[in-house]
């Protein structure tokens, strides 16, 4: 009931901004915030979500609540955004929560875990399935309020210099991959490497690494990986739907007028939806261009997927056994995933698979 009331106020605030923005602004303070992003401006779809968000907040408050976006490195390095929000260096941040896996593996649930939820499923879990309450209880210890901030959809499995024909081919492979995926792949003999985006291409070119994962066709094309690692694998099972987040410092949030809080939440939803729509619209054309450039598209072999699934399940069960915060989210999350996949198999997957097969038949 409390959330329905909150969203009703948000809608009312949005409507007021359209028909009578000056009236809303009258008597309200002018507030200026800074937003630190974990992403460079070159990742225009991801970084662009922060720009969409800040523009809408200003519009919805008659120009009285203004947030300026800063790319990774302009205020703090990309992987220190959460720390900056927690410390109050900035009031708000835009990041991917699995970047902070090293602090606590529980952070990954706010973004993506191996063989996890798709984009739609993650949004459903967060908004309707208890995910908001579970993740916010966790983030509260860091003085942060988290909001949905976009989703990439299912990512690709990465670029390989050599073909992966069996799970045994992963053994000894040096791959730029981190977090949960790296921990899982280690079980299969792969050697995970942590590299910043700008260092991946030269490492692949020199043979320092044998493979690398990034995002998907639209973003990967810009970095030119296909020139030095021609095999492009799918799916990125560790990111079935990588969800990004806006982090708000709780103390700063509590200082905001209720109308500004409502405007902020409405704007996060818009940015969240637009990012996914942009990726869905841009990835097909980008993949077509990559294939014209000689990219060899491959799916991971079934034995490899099966081995990765088992390893991922083992790693997550072990993590739950030793980390009570992780277990508190993992158990209800697992039940939600099972229900979602059962439902998807009835209609969504059946329809999608038919359309794919019909399209291949030229109909």
JOQUIZI-V643565 format. One line per field, one symbol per residue. ss: DSSP state (h for helix, s for strand, l for the rest). phi: phi as a letter, one per 40 degrees, with the letter a starting at -180 (. if undefined). psi: psi as a letter, one per 30 degrees, with the letter a starting at -180 (. if undefined). A space follows every 50 residues. Layout:
# JOQUIZI-V643565
ss=???
phi=???
psi=???
This chain:
# JOQUIZI-V643565
ss=lhhhhhhhhhhhhhhhhhhhhhhhhlllllsssssssllllllhhhhhhh hhhhhhhhhhllllsssssslllllllhhhhhhhhhhllllsssslhhhh llllhhhhhhllllllllhhhhhhhhhhllhhhhhhhhhhhhlsssssss sllllllsssllllllhhhhlllsssllhhhhhhhhllllssslllhhhh hhhhhhllllssllllhhhhhhhlhhhlllssssllllllllsssssssh hhhhhllhhhhhhhhhhhhhhhhhhhhhhhhhhhhhhhhhhhlllssssl lhhhhhhhhhhhhhhhhhhhhhlhhhhhhhhhhhhhhhhhhhhhhhlhhh hhhhhhhhhhlll
phi=.ccccccccccccccccccaddcccdgcccbbbbbcbcbccccccccccc cdccccdcccbggcbbbbcbcdgcbbddcbcccccccgcbcabbabcccb dccaccdcccbabdfcccdccccccccbbgcdcccccccdcbgbbbbdah acgcccchbbcbcbcadccccgccbcabfcdccccdcbgcbcbcbcdccc dcccccgcbbaabbbadcccdccgdccbaccbbaccccacacccbcbbcd ccdcccddcccccccdccccccccdccccccccdcccccccccgcbcbbc ddcccccccccccccccccccbbccccccdccccccdcccccccccbdcc cccccccccccgc
psi=eeeeeeeeeeeeeeeefefheeeefkfklkkklkkklgklffifeeefee eeeeeeeeefghgfjkkkkklkfeelleggeeeeeefgelflljajfffg efekffefffdklkhbkleeeeeeeeefgfeeeeeeeefefggkkklkgl kfakllflkkflkjflffffkfkjkjkabeeeeefefgfljkkjkleffe eeeeefgelflkkcdaeeeeeefgefffjfkjllliffifijklkkkkke eeeffkleeeeeeeeeeeeeeeeeeeeeeeefeeeeeeeeefggkjklkk leeeeeeeeeeeeeeeeeeeffjeeeeeeeeeeeeeeeeeeeeefeeeee eeeeeeeeefgg.
